[in-house]
Amino acid sequence: MAVKIESVTPRSPAAKAGVKAGETLVAINGHPINDALDYGFYCYERTLELDLVTRKVKVRKRDDYDDIGLNFETYLMDKKHSCRNKCVFCFIDQLPPGMRETLYFKDDDSRLSFLQGSYITLTNMTDSDIERIIRMKLNVNVSVHTTNPELRKKMLCNRFAGDVLRYLKQMADGGIVMNCQIVLCRGWNDGVELRRTLADLLALYPAVQSIAAVPFGATRFREGLPQIELHNRQSASEAVDIIESFGDKMLAEHGERVVYPADELFITAGREPPPSEYYGSFDQYENGVGMWSYMRDGFTEALADTEGSDRPIRLSIATGVLAAPLMEMLAGKVREKFPNADIRVFTIKNRFFGETVTVAGLTTGRDLTEQLLPHKAELGSRVLIPKSMLKADEDIFLDDMTLAEAEKALGVPVIPNGSEPDELLDCILDE
């Protein structure tokens, strides 16, 4: 596939070689270029021969890692690969109509797994795709859910979903490192099936670097979708026990747990998440595994290194149901060291998606403002919210309310803070 060059970075190696915007790149050093992975992989050498449609150009770099300066219309140089499944637990299938179009796209692209850390199911891949992953040594994240082929076909609603499980061993044998996830659906892939899946995946260690078990989440828009019960205290506790039994065994034999329950499973089971040391290098942090402990322990440590005072502090923290107890705990620690600190923690219930959705990152601007407005006089000088409530590259909530609109409605600054403990402490202390 030839790729049109959108622009050439001034004074880059490609610009110095005379490559022009509008030309079409066909190959590098004889290797056809189909997408961003090919481009990045074959640009590694210092001397490159670019096959353009009408001519060949020699490009020389000072260092192997230098970018040659070609820019294309899209990040991947072609369209994202979409998902071919209709998973029984899919969150996108539970979205209401009328939201922005990009929210409905189901990504299942192995290139983004390597470049951005997204998870893939392997169901839209071929043997040649797997061979390329192995050839290029591209570590990937895989949504496994179950290693029972028939159950996987049923859960993903894809007749090929069980067959492609062979790719896991093929990639492991090829030296590919994988992070795996299991969306744990009560009555589907828990219990005996969970034990089977963990045993099969851990047999591929160390190629399988980590496994996260994340509980199924339901919105109020599941009409017409398969029935799945939410986890309760007992089912979550049983799942944690199974996961920890495998984790304990891996810890004893290999010095790391490898398999971890999501924070939500601990909390649903009525257990406080364990110390940060439990999570090793936090390989599954972005999957909601260890976030609670990382914030709790890091915040406590940062606060211990902070000199207290009697200066007045008056602010609010707004978060989702899941994180509210943690924020209340941390606010209490601040009050102990700063006696004149008036920190209010407001739990925002998710009325847009339904109150079974408890993560802060799915809070809409409307839910935030409507639930804080009755307490407008109590908000203090500012309201802190987790940055995850906003779109990654814009100050906009899921319902398209802007941060500026939320501030106008509440009459105080609304300050997004990240996931780093010292950043939250700085926001609280206004430093």
Backbone hydrogen bonds, N-H to C=O, Kabsch-Sander energy under -0.5 kcal/mol:
donor,donor_aa,acceptor,acceptor_aa,energy
3,V,25,L,-2.7
5,I,23,E,-3.3
6,E,4,K,-0.6
6,E,71,N,-2.1
7,S,71,N,-1.6
9,T,69,G,-2.8
12,S,9,T,-1.8
14,A,68,I,-2.8
16,K,12,S,-2.6
17,A,13,P,-1.3
18,G,15,A,-1.3
19,V,14,A,-2.3
22,G,5,I,-3.0
23,E,20,K,-1.6
25,L,3,V,-3.1
25,L,23,E,-0.5
26,V,51,D,-3.4
27,A,51,D,-1.3
28,I,31,H,-2.2
29,N,49,E,-2.9
31,H,28,I,-2.2
33,I,26,V,-2.1
34,N,32,P,-0.6
36,A,76,L,-1.7
39,Y,35,D,-2.3
40,G,36,A,-2.5
41,F,37,L,-2.6
42,Y,38,D,-2.7
43,C,39,Y,-0.9
44,Y,41,F,-0.9
48,L,46,R,-0.5
48,L,59,V,-3.1
50,L,48,L,-0.6
50,L,57,V,-3.2
51,D,27,A,-3.0
51,D,49,E,-0.6
52,L,50,L,-0.8
52,L,55,R,-2.9
53,V,24,T,-1.3
57,V,50,L,-2.2
59,V,48,L,-3.1
61,K,46,R,-2.4
66,D,63,D,-1.5
71,N,7,S,-2.5
73,E,4,K,-0.5
77,M,74,T,-0.6
82,S,80,K,-0.5
83,C,106,K,-2.0
86,K,156,L,-2.3
88,V,155,M,-2.6
90,C,87,C,-1.4
94,Q,91,F,-1.5
95,L,92,I,-1.6
99,M,96,P,-0.6
103,L,100,R,-1.7
104,Y,101,E,-1.8
105,F,102,T,-1.0
107,D,105,F,-0.8
108,D,81,H,-2.4
110,S,108,D,-0.6
112,L,109,D,-0.5
113,S,109,D,-1.5
114,F,110,S,-1.6
115,L,111,R,-2.6
116,Q,112,L,-2.9
117,G,112,L,-1.0
117,G,113,S,-0.7
118,S,112,L,-1.2
120,I,141,N,-2.1
125,M,122,L,-1.2
130,I,126,T,-1.9
131,E,127,D,-2.4
132,R,128,S,-2.0
133,I,129,D,-2.1
134,I,130,I,-2.3
135,R,131,E,-2.7
136,M,132,R,-2.8
137,K,133,I,-0.6
137,K,134,I,-0.5
138,L,133,I,-2.4
139,N,137,K,-0.8
140,V,177,V,-1.3
141,N,118,S,-0.5
142,V,179,N,-2.9
143,S,120,I,-3.3
144,V,142,V,-1.0
144,V,181,Q,-1.9
145,H,181,Q,-1.5
146,T,144,V,-2.3
152,R,148,N,-2.9
153,K,149,P,-2.1
154,K,150,E,-1.7
155,M,151,L,-2.9
156,L,152,R,-2.5
157,C,153,K,-0.9
158,N,153,K,-1.4
161,A,158,N,-1.7
164,V,160,F,-1.8
165,L,162,G,-1.2
166,R,163,D,-1.4
167,Y,164,V,-1.9
168,L,165,L,-1.4
169,K,165,L,-0.7
170,Q,166,R,-2.0
171,M,167,Y,-2.9
172,A,168,L,-2.3
173,D,169,K,-3.0
174,G,170,Q,-1.2
175,G,172,A,-1.6
176,I,171,M,-2.7
178,M,207,A,-3.6
179,N,140,V,-1.6
180,C,210,S,-2.9
181,Q,142,V,-2.1
182,I,212,A,-2.7
184,L,182,I,-0.9
184,L,214,V,-3.0
185,C,183,V,-0.7
186,R,184,L,-0.6
186,R,229,E,-0.6
188,W,185,C,-2.3
189,N,185,C,-1.4
190,D,185,C,-0.5
193,E,190,D,-1.4
194,L,190,D,-0.6
195,R,191,G,-2.0
196,R,192,V,-2.2
197,T,193,E,-2.5
198,L,194,L,-2.6
199,A,195,R,-2.3
200,D,196,R,-2.4
201,L,197,T,-2.5
202,L,198,L,-2.7
203,A,199,A,-1.1
204,L,201,L,-1.7
205,Y,202,L,-1.3
207,A,204,L,-1.5
208,V,204,L,-0.9
209,Q,178,M,-2.6
209,Q,207,A,-1.1
210,S,178,M,-1.0
211,I,258,V,-2.7
212,A,180,C,-2.2
213,A,260,Y,-2.2
214,V,182,I,-3.0
214,V,212,A,-0.6
216,F,184,L,-2.1
220,R,353,F,-3.2
225,L,222,R,-2.3
229,E,186,R,-0.6
236,A,232,N,-2.6
237,S,233,R,-1.9
238,E,234,Q,-2.4
239,A,235,S,-2.1
240,V,236,A,-2.6
241,D,237,S,-2.3
242,I,238,E,-2.0
243,I,239,A,-2.6
244,E,240,V,-2.9
245,S,241,D,-1.8
246,F,242,I,-1.7
247,G,243,I,-2.6
248,D,244,E,-3.0
249,K,245,S,-1.4
250,M,246,F,-2.3
251,L,247,G,-2.5
252,A,248,D,-2.2
253,E,249,K,-2.0
254,H,250,M,-3.3
255,G,250,M,-0.6
255,G,251,L,-1.5
256,E,250,M,-0.8
259,V,257,R,-2.1
260,Y,211,I,-2.7
262,A,213,A,-2.4
263,D,288,G,-2.6
265,L,262,A,-1.0
266,F,262,A,-1.4
267,I,263,D,-2.4
268,T,264,E,-2.7
269,A,265,L,-1.9
270,G,267,I,-1.4
271,R,266,F,-3.0
278,Y,275,P,-1.8
279,Y,276,S,-1.8
280,G,277,E,-1.3
282,F,279,Y,-2.3
285,Y,282,F,-1.5
287,N,284,Q,-1.5
288,G,285,Y,-1.9
289,V,284,Q,-1.3
290,G,288,G,-0.7
294,Y,290,G,-2.6
295,M,291,M,-2.3
296,R,292,W,-2.8
297,D,293,S,-2.8
298,G,294,Y,-1.9
299,F,295,M,-2.4
300,T,296,R,-2.0
301,E,297,D,-2.0
302,A,298,G,-2.5
303,L,299,F,-2.8
304,A,300,T,-1.8
305,D,301,E,-1.1
306,T,303,L,-1.6
309,S,337,K,-0.6
313,I,340,N,-1.7
315,L,342,D,-1.9
316,S,382,R,-2.3
317,I,344,R,-3.0
318,A,384,L,-2.8
319,T,346,F,-2.1
322,L,358,T,-2.2
324,A,320,G,-1.3
327,M,323,A,-2.3
328,E,324,A,-2.4
329,M,325,P,-2.0
330,L,326,L,-2.4
331,A,327,M,-2.5
332,G,328,E,-2.0
333,K,329,M,-1.6
334,V,330,L,-1.8
335,R,331,A,-2.2
336,E,332,G,-1.5
337,K,333,K,-1.0
337,K,334,V,-0.5
338,F,334,V,-2.5
341,A,338,F,-2.2
342,D,313,I,-4.3
342,D,340,N,-0.6
343,I,341,A,-0.7
344,R,315,L,-2.1
344,R,342,D,-0.6
346,F,317,I,-3.2
346,F,344,R,-0.6
347,T,345,V,-0.5
348,I,319,T,-3.2
348,I,346,F,-0.7
349,K,347,T,-0.7
350,N,357,V,-0.5
351,R,349,K,-1.4
354,G,350,N,-1.0
357,V,354,G,-2.0
358,T,356,T,-0.7
362,L,359,V,-1.2
363,T,360,A,-1.9
368,L,364,T,-2.1
369,T,365,G,-2.6
370,E,366,R,-2.7
371,Q,367,D,-1.8
372,L,368,L,-1.3
373,L,369,T,-2.3
375,H,372,L,-1.9
376,K,373,L,-1.9
378,E,375,H,-2.2
379,L,375,H,-0.6
379,L,376,K,-1.0
381,S,314,R,-2.7
382,R,379,L,-0.6
383,V,413,P,-2.5
384,L,316,S,-3.0
385,I,415,I,-2.3
387,K,417,N,-3.0
389,M,386,P,-2.0
390,L,387,K,-2.0
391,K,396,I,-2.7
394,E,391,K,-1.0
396,I,394,E,-1.8
397,F,401,M,-3.3
398,L,363,T,-0.6
400,D,397,F,-2.0
403,L,395,D,-2.2
406,A,402,T,-1.9
407,E,403,L,-2.3
408,K,404,A,-2.1
409,A,405,E,-2.1
410,L,406,A,-2.0
411,G,407,E,-2.2
412,V,407,E,-0.6
415,I,383,V,-3.1
415,I,413,P,-0.6
417,N,385,I,-2.4
424,L,420,E,-1.8
425,L,421,P,-2.3
426,D,422,D,-2.3
427,C,423,E,-2.2
428,I,424,L,-2.2
429,L,425,L,-2.6
430,D,426,D,-0.6
431,E,426,D,-3.0
